[in-house]
Amino acid sequence: MPVESTAERSPATPGQSASPDASARPSAAAKPSVPATLSDGAPLRMTVPAIDLRVFDALSTPVRLWNSPVFHGLDNIPEAGPVMLVGNHTLLGGVDAPLLVHEIYHRTGRVVRGLAENVLMRVPPVRELVHRIGSVRGSRDNCRTLLDNGEAVIVFPGGGREAMRRKGEKYHLKWEGRTGFARMAIEAGAPILPTAMIGADDVFDVVFDGDHPVMSPLRWTVEALGIRGNLTPPLMRGIGPTVVPRPERFYYSIGTPIETTPWQDATDLDAAAEELQQVVRKALEEEITALLAERDRDRGRTLWGRVRGAVGL
């Protein structure tokens, strides 16, 4: 599997993609004491049992062979201390995001904690599985507690609506009014890493999205379950008319850390969070654009292209 890293980049400041030195972050000693568990019963600290790692290695192998992921910028992840990875949510977020988290663990030893949709936490067996892979209920309290404890957290501000994309919304961020992540990062003094993921939205085409009249019965069912109608999944197709995903390559890029310390003394925290959100959004969109350009010029984007390259054609 090809694994690459981006070159060192310059730091970021408000309104740009730059940042002051990480040593300016508040000392962890200044943080209040934190509980041993989170509000949904998930452990605050977690280690990965060897058996779990072997199971995930086995489960991820077919995806790696089929989608041949490429990783950039993993060296931007700090060795310790609170950090927030902020990414775009793809249609297959349950596949490409865990693959990234798995790679980060193998490369850096850090466990990245995910924030799961509340609907997943309603079923006890699903909740236990979510906890086992390191994710927790997606609440501000849980996110804040993890950051206060020096954990790495991955956040998708667009949430389920960004994942359940409509036609023409590939890799479009749906962040309107979503500033909570920026506020929590400011309060915790945690740097933000813009984290782009490309490829998962290329393995399927949307035949009918959740707004199409044909999807009304499914949308009514979703709403009857107490889930917002705009989270209705689309009808998709992969290879030909089937639901077999196309073997498109997955591309990942973790950008330069954006330090949040310049916003910590702001008198209006809401305005500061809004400004930081815009800085992060711009940085992430630049990472996405760079990955799309790489994808378009990569002859190994498809399985056939990778096979031809392997045999020297």
C-alpha positions as CSV (number, residue, x, y, z in Angstrom):
1,M,0.0,0.0,0.0
2,P,1.5,3.4,-0.9
3,V,2.0,5.6,2.1
4,E,3.2,9.2,1.6
5,S,3.6,12.3,3.7
6,T,3.4,16.0,2.8
7,A,6.4,18.2,3.1
8,E,6.7,20.6,6.1
9,R,4.4,23.6,5.7
10,S,4.3,27.1,7.2
11,P,2.2,27.7,10.4
12,A,-1.3,29.5,10.5
13,T,-2.8,32.8,11.8
14,P,-6.4,34.1,12.0
15,G,-7.7,34.5,8.5
16,Q,-4.9,32.4,6.9
17,S,-3.8,28.8,7.1
18,A,-1.0,29.6,9.5
19,S,-0.5,29.3,13.3
20,P,1.8,30.4,16.2
21,D,4.1,28.0,17.8
22,A,2.4,25.0,19.6
23,S,4.3,25.9,22.8
24,A,2.0,28.8,23.3
25,R,-0.9,26.4,24.1
26,P,-2.2,26.5,27.6
27,S,-0.6,24.1,30.0
28,A,-2.5,20.9,30.7
29,A,-1.9,21.6,34.4
30,A,-4.3,24.5,34.1
31,K,-7.2,22.2,33.1
32,P,-9.8,21.0,35.7
33,S,-9.9,17.4,36.8
34,V,-11.8,15.1,34.4
35,P,-13.9,12.0,35.1
36,A,-12.7,8.4,34.4
37,T,-15.6,7.8,32.0
38,L,-17.6,9.9,29.6
39,S,-21.3,10.7,29.8
40,D,-22.3,7.6,27.7
41,G,-20.2,5.2,29.8
42,A,-17.3,5.1,27.3
43,P,-13.8,5.0,28.8
44,L,-11.9,8.3,28.9
45,R,-8.6,6.5,28.2
46,M,-8.5,3.5,26.0
47,T,-5.9,1.0,24.9
48,V,-6.3,-1.2,21.8
49,P,-6.3,-4.9,22.7
50,A,-4.1,-7.0,20.5
51,I,-7.0,-9.2,19.4
52,D,-9.0,-6.1,18.4
53,L,-6.1,-4.9,16.3
54,R,-5.8,-8.2,14.6
55,V,-9.5,-8.3,13.8
56,F,-9.5,-4.8,12.4
57,D,-6.3,-5.6,10.4
58,A,-8.2,-8.6,8.9
59,L,-11.4,-6.6,8.2
60,S,-9.5,-3.7,6.6
61,T,-7.3,-5.8,4.3
62,P,-10.0,-6.3,1.6
63,V,-10.6,-2.5,1.6
64,R,-6.9,-1.8,1.3
65,L,-6.6,-4.2,-1.6
66,W,-9.7,-2.9,-3.4
67,N,-9.2,0.8,-2.8
68,S,-5.3,1.1,-2.4
69,P,-5.3,4.1,0.0
70,V,-2.7,6.8,-0.1
71,F,-2.0,8.9,3.1
72,H,-0.4,12.3,3.3
73,G,0.5,14.5,6.3
74,L,0.4,12.0,9.1
75,D,3.6,13.6,10.4
76,N,1.4,16.7,11.2
77,I,-0.2,14.8,14.1
78,P,1.5,15.8,17.4
79,E,3.0,13.0,19.5
80,A,0.9,14.0,22.5
81,G,-1.6,16.5,23.8
82,P,-5.1,17.5,22.7
83,V,-5.7,17.8,19.0
84,M,-8.8,18.0,16.8
85,L,-8.9,16.5,13.3
86,V,-11.7,18.2,11.3
87,G,-12.8,16.4,8.2
88,N,-15.3,16.2,5.4
89,H,-18.0,13.5,5.8
90,T,-18.3,11.2,2.8
91,L,-21.1,8.8,2.0
92,L,-19.0,5.9,3.2
93,G,-17.8,7.6,6.4
94,G,-18.1,4.3,8.2
95,V,-15.4,2.9,5.9
96,D,-12.9,5.6,5.0
97,A,-12.7,7.3,8.4
98,P,-11.9,4.1,10.3
99,L,-9.3,3.2,7.7
100,L,-7.6,6.6,8.5
101,V,-7.9,6.1,12.2
102,H,-6.3,2.6,11.9
103,E,-3.4,4.0,9.8
104,I,-2.8,6.8,12.3
105,Y,-2.6,4.2,15.1
106,H,-0.2,2.1,13.2
107,R,2.0,5.0,12.2
108,T,1.9,7.1,15.4
109,G,0.5,5.0,18.2
110,R,-2.2,7.5,18.9
111,V,-5.8,6.4,19.3
112,V,-8.1,8.9,17.6
113,R,-11.5,9.1,19.2
114,G,-14.6,9.6,17.0
115,L,-17.8,11.3,17.8
116,A,-20.7,9.0,16.8
117,E,-24.2,10.0,15.7
118,N,-26.6,9.8,18.6
119,V,-28.9,7.4,16.7
120,L,-26.1,4.8,16.8
121,M,-26.0,4.9,20.6
122,R,-29.7,4.0,21.1
123,V,-29.1,0.3,20.5
124,P,-26.9,-1.3,23.3
125,P,-25.0,-3.8,21.1
126,V,-24.2,-1.0,18.6
127,R,-23.2,1.3,21.4
128,E,-20.8,-1.3,22.8
129,L,-19.2,-1.8,19.3
130,V,-18.9,2.0,18.9
131,H,-17.1,2.2,22.3
132,R,-14.9,-0.7,21.4
133,I,-13.5,1.1,18.3
134,G,-12.8,4.2,20.4
135,S,-15.8,6.3,19.4
136,V,-18.2,8.0,21.8
137,R,-21.6,9.8,21.8
138,G,-21.2,12.9,19.7
139,S,-21.8,15.6,22.4
140,R,-20.0,18.8,23.2
141,D,-19.4,17.5,26.8
142,N,-17.7,14.3,25.6
143,C,-15.6,16.2,23.1
144,R,-14.6,18.8,25.6
145,T,-13.7,16.1,28.2
146,L,-11.6,14.2,25.7
147,L,-9.7,17.3,24.7
148,D,-9.2,18.3,28.3
149,N,-7.6,14.9,28.9
150,G,-5.2,15.4,26.0
151,E,-6.9,13.0,23.6
152,A,-7.0,13.2,19.8
153,V,-10.5,13.6,18.4
154,I,-11.9,13.5,14.9
155,V,-14.9,15.7,14.1
156,F,-17.1,16.0,11.0
157,P,-19.0,19.3,11.4
158,G,-21.2,18.5,8.4
159,G,-22.6,15.5,10.3
160,G,-25.0,13.0,8.8
161,R,-26.5,15.6,6.3
162,E,-23.1,16.0,4.7
163,A,-22.7,12.2,4.5
164,M,-26.2,11.7,3.0
165,R,-25.3,13.8,0.0
166,R,-27.6,14.8,-2.8
167,K,-26.7,14.7,-6.4
168,G,-24.1,17.3,-7.3
169,E,-22.8,17.5,-3.7
170,K,-19.6,15.4,-3.9
171,Y,-17.1,16.7,-1.4
172,H,-19.1,19.8,-0.6
173,L,-19.0,20.9,3.0
174,K,-22.3,21.5,4.7
175,W,-21.1,23.6,7.6
176,E,-23.7,26.3,7.8
177,G,-24.1,27.3,11.4
178,R,-21.7,24.6,12.6
179,T,-19.2,26.4,14.9
180,G,-19.3,24.2,18.0
181,F,-16.1,22.3,17.0
182,A,-14.3,25.6,16.7
183,R,-15.5,26.8,20.1
184,M,-14.5,23.6,21.8
185,A,-11.0,23.7,20.2
186,I,-10.6,27.3,21.4
187,E,-11.7,26.5,25.0
188,A,-9.3,23.5,25.1
189,G,-6.4,25.2,23.5
190,A,-6.3,22.3,21.0
191,P,-4.8,22.7,17.5
192,I,-7.0,21.8,14.5
193,L,-5.8,19.6,11.7
194,P,-7.8,20.0,8.4
195,T,-8.3,16.4,7.3
196,A,-9.4,15.7,3.7
197,M,-10.7,12.4,2.5
198,I,-11.4,11.7,-1.2
199,G,-12.4,8.5,-3.0
200,A,-15.3,7.2,-1.0
201,D,-17.8,9.4,-2.9
202,D,-16.5,8.0,-6.2
203,V,-17.2,4.4,-5.6
204,F,-21.0,4.9,-5.9
205,D,-23.3,7.1,-8.1
206,V,-26.4,8.5,-6.5
207,V,-29.4,7.3,-8.5
208,F,-32.1,8.9,-6.4
209,D,-31.2,11.1,-3.4
210,G,-33.2,11.4,-0.2
211,D,-35.2,14.3,-1.6
212,H,-36.5,12.5,-4.6
213,P,-40.2,11.6,-4.7
214,V,-39.3,7.9,-5.3
215,M,-37.6,7.9,-1.9
216,S,-40.6,9.1,0.0
217,P,-41.5,5.7,1.6
218,L,-37.9,5.4,2.9
219,R,-38.0,9.0,4.1
220,W,-41.3,8.4,6.0
221,T,-39.8,5.3,7.6
222,V,-36.7,7.3,8.7
223,E,-38.9,10.0,10.2
224,A,-41.1,7.4,11.9
225,L,-37.9,6.1,13.7
226,G,-37.4,9.6,15.1
227,I,-34.5,10.5,12.7
228,R,-34.5,13.7,10.7
229,G,-35.8,13.3,7.2
230,N,-32.7,15.0,5.6
231,L,-30.7,12.0,6.9
232,T,-32.5,9.6,4.4
233,P,-29.8,7.7,2.6
234,P,-29.8,7.8,-1.2
235,L,-30.3,5.0,-3.6
236,M,-26.8,4.2,-5.1
237,R,-25.2,2.0,-7.7
238,G,-21.6,1.0,-8.1
239,I,-20.2,-1.3,-10.8
240,G,-22.8,-1.2,-13.6
241,P,-26.3,-1.5,-12.1
242,T,-25.0,-3.4,-9.0
243,V,-24.2,-2.2,-5.5
244,V,-20.7,-3.5,-5.7
245,P,-18.4,-0.5,-5.0
246,R,-16.0,0.6,-7.7
247,P,-12.4,0.0,-6.8
248,E,-11.5,3.7,-6.7
249,R,-8.4,4.7,-4.8
250,F,-8.9,6.5,-1.4
251,Y,-6.8,9.6,-0.8
252,Y,-6.2,11.2,2.6
253,S,-4.4,14.4,3.5
254,I,-3.9,15.9,7.0
255,G,-2.9,19.6,6.7
256,T,-0.8,21.9,8.7
257,P,-2.0,22.4,12.3
258,I,-4.1,25.5,12.9
259,E,-3.3,26.8,16.4
260,T,-6.3,28.2,18.3
261,T,-4.4,30.3,20.8
262,P,-4.9,33.5,18.8
263,W,-8.6,33.3,19.5
264,Q,-8.5,32.4,23.2
265,D,-8.5,36.0,24.5
266,A,-11.4,37.0,22.3
267,T,-14.1,38.9,24.2
268,D,-16.8,37.5,21.9
269,L,-16.3,33.7,21.8
270,D,-19.1,33.2,19.3
271,A,-17.5,35.6,16.9
272,A,-14.1,34.0,17.4
273,A,-15.6,30.5,16.8
274,E,-17.2,31.8,13.6
275,E,-13.9,33.3,12.4
276,L,-12.0,30.1,13.2
277,Q,-14.6,28.0,11.5
278,Q,-14.0,30.0,8.3
279,V,-10.2,29.6,8.6
280,V,-10.6,25.8,9.0
281,R,-13.1,25.5,6.2
282,K,-10.8,27.3,3.8
283,A,-7.9,25.1,4.8
284,L,-9.9,21.9,4.4
285,E,-11.3,23.0,1.0
286,E,-7.7,23.6,-0.1
287,E,-6.7,20.1,1.0
288,I,-9.7,18.6,-0.8
289,T,-8.9,20.5,-4.0
290,A,-5.3,19.3,-3.9
291,L,-6.5,15.7,-3.4
292,L,-9.0,16.0,-6.3
293,A,-6.1,17.2,-8.5
294,E,-3.9,14.3,-7.4
295,R,-6.8,11.9,-8.1
296,D,-7.4,13.2,-11.6
297,R,-3.7,12.8,-12.6
298,D,-3.2,9.4,-10.9
299,R,-3.2,6.5,-13.3
300,G,-3.5,4.3,-10.2
301,R,-6.8,5.8,-9.4
302,T,-8.6,2.7,-10.8
303,L,-7.9,-1.0,-10.2
304,W,-7.1,-1.4,-13.9
305,G,-4.7,1.4,-13.8
306,R,-3.0,-0.1,-10.7
307,V,-2.7,-3.5,-12.4
308,R,-1.2,-2.0,-15.5
309,G,1.3,-0.1,-13.4
310,A,2.2,-3.2,-11.5
311,V,3.1,-5.1,-14.7
312,G,4.9,-2.1,-16.3
313,L,2.3,-1.2,-18.9
